Amino acid sequence: MKPRVRPLPPEEWDDFTKTHPDNVFATLARHPGLYRGWRGFHGALQDGTLPARDRELAILRTAHHCDSAYEWARHARLALEAGLTPQEVELVGRPDALWSVEDQLVLQVADDLYYAGDLTDATWAALCDRYDEAGRIELIMLVAHHGMLALVLRTLRVRPED
């Protein structure tokens, strides 16, 4: 499908976009004020306190739920860099796959938020056992943010990089 909003041409990129030439950034840069604020928020989540494996596992499950080709393509690569195996990346969308207790909790958070918009008491209790308060907030905001971003990217028809 043709993008509804074309990415900015390279000659109009700011310094950040020049070093991150992905379509997500070049497209959202069409709204400079919003882009700068979003970049800070997105960056705080991407470079947050969660282990990279947990972060990428949560994002991939969210991309799967939201049917986001862009988020999936981008974060499948980042997930491999974060230590997930190619087989694990392939299994992220399968609810019957066997995962460690730690991985299952991250996937359950993404599932609960997608299906119910909330966490069950059992998921919350497990989250409290595993993460400190900041980590719990960060994981919930990470999943919510990437769900929102998936909607934006799909609606704007942002194409994955080749």
C-alpha positions in Angstrom: 0.0 0.0 0.0 1.0 3.5 -0.7 2.0 5.6 2.4 -0.6 8.1 3.5 2.2 10.3 4.7 5.4 10.2 2.9 8.7 10.2 4.9 10.6 13.4 4.9 13.2 13.5 2.1 16.8 13.1 3.5 17.7 16.7 2.8 15.1 17.8 5.4 16.2 15.4 8.2 17.4 16.7 11.5 20.5 15.4 13.1 18.7 12.6 14.9 16.9 11.4 11.8 20.1 11.4 9.9 21.6 8.9 12.4 18.3 6.9 12.6 17.1 6.9 8.9 14.1 4.6 9.5 10.8 5.3 8.0 9.1 5.6 11.4 11.3 8.6 12.2 11.3 10.2 8.8 7.5 9.9 8.7 6.7 11.2 12.2 9.2 14.1 11.6 6.5 15.6 9.4 5.1 17.0 12.7 8.3 18.5 14.2 6.9 19.5 17.6 5.1 16.2 18.2 8.1 14.3 16.8 10.6 15.9 19.2 8.4 15.1 22.2 7.6 11.5 21.1 11.3 10.9 20.4 12.1 11.6 24.0 9.4 9.4 25.3 10.2 6.6 22.9 13.9 6.9 23.7 13.2 6.7 27.4 11.4 3.4 26.9 13.9 2.0 24.4 16.8 2.8 26.7 15.0 2.2 30.0 15.6 0.0 32.9 14.1 -3.2 31.6 16.4 -6.0 30.4 16.6 -5.7 26.6 15.3 -9.2 26.2 12.1 -8.4 28.2 11.6 -5.1 26.3 11.9 -6.7 22.9 9.8 -9.7 23.8 7.0 -7.4 25.0 7.2 -5.3 21.9 7.1 -8.3 19.6 4.1 -9.8 21.3 2.4 -6.4 21.0 3.3 -6.1 17.4 1.8 -9.6 16.9 -1.4 -8.7 18.6 -1.7 -5.4 16.7 -0.7 -7.0 13.4 2.0 -4.4 12.9 4.3 -5.4 10.0 6.5 -2.4 10.7 6.9 -3.0 14.4 7.4 -6.7 13.8 10.1 -6.2 11.2 12.0 -3.6 13.2 11.8 -5.4 16.5 12.5 -8.9 15.3 16.0 -7.6 14.4 16.3 -5.9 17.7 15.1 -9.0 19.5 17.9 -11.0 18.0 20.4 -8.4 19.1 18.9 -8.6 22.6 19.5 -12.3 22.8 16.3 -14.0 21.6 16.9 -16.9 19.2 15.4 -16.9 15.8 13.2 -19.8 17.0 12.0 -17.7 19.9 11.2 -14.8 17.7 9.2 -17.1 15.4 7.2 -18.5 18.4 6.3 -15.1 20.0 2.8 -15.2 18.4 2.0 -18.7 19.5 0.1 -18.9 22.8 0.9 -22.6 23.1 4.7 -22.2 22.9 6.7 -23.1 26.0 8.5 -20.2 27.6 10.5 -19.7 30.8 8.5 -18.3 33.8 10.2 -15.0 33.3 9.4 -14.8 29.6 5.9 -16.0 30.1 5.3 -13.1 32.6 6.4 -10.5 30.0 4.1 -12.2 27.4 1.2 -12.3 29.8 1.5 -8.6 30.5 1.3 -7.9 26.8 -1.7 -10.3 26.5 -3.6 -8.9 29.4 -3.2 -5.3 28.2 -4.2 -6.2 24.7 -7.2 -8.3 25.5 -8.5 -6.5 28.7 -6.8 -3.2 28.8 -5.7 -4.1 32.4 -3.7 -6.7 34.2 -5.3 -9.5 36.2 -4.5 -9.6 39.9 -2.4 -12.7 39.3 -0.3 -11.0 36.6 0.1 -7.9 38.8 1.3 -10.1 41.8 3.8 -11.9 39.6 5.0 -8.5 38.2 5.5 -7.2 41.8 7.6 -10.3 42.5 9.8 -9.7 39.5 10.2 -6.0 39.0 10.5 -2.9 41.2 7.9 -0.2 41.0 9.7 1.7 38.2 10.1 -1.6 36.2 6.4 -2.3 36.5 5.4 1.1 35.3 7.9 0.9 32.5 6.7 -2.4 31.2 3.1 -1.3 31.2 3.9 2.0 29.4 6.2 0.1 26.9 3.4 -2.2 25.8 0.8 0.6 25.7 3.2 2.8 23.7 3.9 0.2 21.1 0.3 -0.6 20.8 -0.4 3.0 20.0 2.6 3.2 17.7 1.4 0.2 15.8 -1.9 1.9 15.2 -0.2 5.1 14.0 2.2 3.2 11.7 -0.6 1.1 10.2 -2.9 4.0 9.7 -0.2 6.2 8.1 0.8 3.1 6.0 4.5 3.4 7.0 6.4 0.8 5.1 9.1 -1.4 6.8 12.6 -0.8 5.6 13.9 -3.1 2.9 
